[in-house]
Every structure is written in structure tokens, then in C-alpha cells.
């Protein structure tokens, strides 16, 4: 047996040796297939194809762009047909970029494939090796896990979105030395992030102080990354933003602004509607509004207006104010009571379905408390907790 060569030894052991088959794929085709396999793995994990939009993480959005570009690549459909059991390539392209104007090399570059023909024999070129930046991004995403108590934080995200639309908050560019504190909101990777907790201060390997954070994301996930890691990610993200604290601005002041009215009235109404839901909760359902004229004139003909539930109303409270910025004031009420807005559909006089707005399931005592806090400026940082029907601090 000592005189046997390798083939004879394997034959004696009964091992059949099949000759290695050279791959018939070009390096370019192999990388197109590898890129599509990433998309297939995403489909298998989530039960759908990757989609565009700020709601998805960075990798989903990258896969969505890659899929759109593969749909435009001439040879991709034939090359990937055997793999495309879910029919992903048959969908319509929805990428924001116009991939029709790109040639094949440009498309491959967008896919991260590039022109491999010239570099194929270059041993100095690393292949299938992710950069340290890609690794850090992948680790950050991988560290996220479902937030089990997300229902506690969801109203905060909804409130912040309303504050941004109303101009109560602003999205500011994140600076190199910007701080990160408990209760801060940020935009990272196109997604809202909330710092729910800041742990005890620890010493980083370079001797500087750091802390472990609990960060909640608007898509229902959370992570426990370090404060300096979040700072670096925000600084390097061109779209990274810090959301300013609520700025109620000049609700009342000595100088007039474009949306100011010289004097005005906040009014609170209670409906006399016979609708079963309204009748059952009449003492809690209120409409809150602001007018620069007389309240009586504003509610005249309420029984003919779907805005007032096609019924007469009772004025249960009024608050006279001066130098009032009506837009910002109404934004505050919607910010606080948006989650308590009633979901009610009635028919107007022509039988068309109407969903009246600005009716909230809020006790009158809470409305009064909110108005007093608006006047003294302490409303900032409060939310209305619909579970206990009371104001609470953030």
C-alpha cells in the first residue's frame, strides 16, 4: 500500500472521485447571483420583497434599490429565472433614481458589482470582503431587537411627528460635539430614534466617559448601543438630525406675528347629539376650538353642520386670550389630544359619510389644566395619557 499513489489509494477505499467542473459563470454573473441571493434571504425572513421608504432599515432600502436595478439589467431575468421562485423580478420598479439612463457598467457600479474584468487577476484586490464601515453598520442593525413595550413609546413618536409638522420642533444638523441625553429624539438612517434610558457612566478604552443607552426606533425595535457609538453614527450620517425640544414660541406676546389675532377665545363644546356613542360618553366628549370672533356666531347653525355632529352644542368653557397665535395654539391641542380623537362616522344631510374632527375623549378638567399650563408656559414636556385620562410628564 505504501507504493500506491493518491488515486489508487482512494480507489482501494471505494471512494469515487468526480472530476471538478469548472464554473461556466463569469465573475460578473456570479456577483449578480450573489446580490440577488441577499434579496431572496430578505424575502424568506420577512415574507415580502424589500421596499423603499424611511420605515425600513438601511439594508432593506439598499436591497430595494438593488432589486429595481436588477429588473433593468438586460441579462438578469434569464440569469436569475431559476432562482426567482417568488417572482421578485416581475414586479414594477419603484426606485427614486432613473435607472433607465444608466449603462450596464453604471448599473453594476450602483449594485456594488463594478467592472471585474480588468481586476479579475489582480491578487491585491480583496473580494467578498466587507469594509469596516459596512461591518459596523451591519452589527448595529443586527443588535436591534423587537421592543416588547413599544406601545408605551408609540404615542411619543406620533406626537413628535405632529410637532414637526406644526413647527413646534425643528430638525437640526447633528454637530460633532452634540450631546445625547435621556428623552432626546434623533433621525438616524431616515428613522426616528428616541433615547429612552441613559445608563451609568463608564470609562471607554480611550479613557473618555461613555454610557450604555436604550434607544427605541419608530419601527418598533430597540438597541442598547453606547452613547459615543450613537454620536458617531449621527455625525457620519448626512441625514442625521437632532430634534429640538418643543418650542411653543410666542403664543402670547407683545409683538404681533402673521398668525396672531389681537384677542381670541378658546372654546370647549359638548354635543347634544343622540348618536349612541356620543350619548354614552357625553360628559367626556368635547370639541376644542379657537376663534377671533364671538363663539355664539361660530356655532350658529350647528345642527345643520357635520362639523358639529349635526346637532346643537353646549358651550361648557371659554378662555379669553390676547395676542394669540392661533396656529400654534391649535397645534398644541392636536399634539396633546391627537391620540384621544374620537373615530366617528356620521351621514351629512345628503347621506354622505363624514368623519368630524377636533372632537376628543377628554375630561373637561384636563382641558382646563392644559389651558392653564399653556398660559403659564409649563405645558412643554407634557403628554395626555389616555389610559389614566390625565396629563403626564414625558
PyMOL commands that set and color helices and strands:
alter all, ss='L'
color gray80, all
select helices_A, chain A and resi 6-12+27-46+58-72+76-80+88-90+99-101+104-110+132-142+150-166+227-236+276-280+295-298+302-304+306-308+326-340+364-376
alter helices_A, ss='H'
color red, helices_A
select strands_A, chain A and resi 145-146+171-173+185-188+191-203+209-217+221-223+241-243+260-271+285-291+313-325+346-347+353-354+359-361+382-385+390-393
alter strands_A, ss='S'
color yellow, strands_A
deselect
rebuild
show_as cartoon
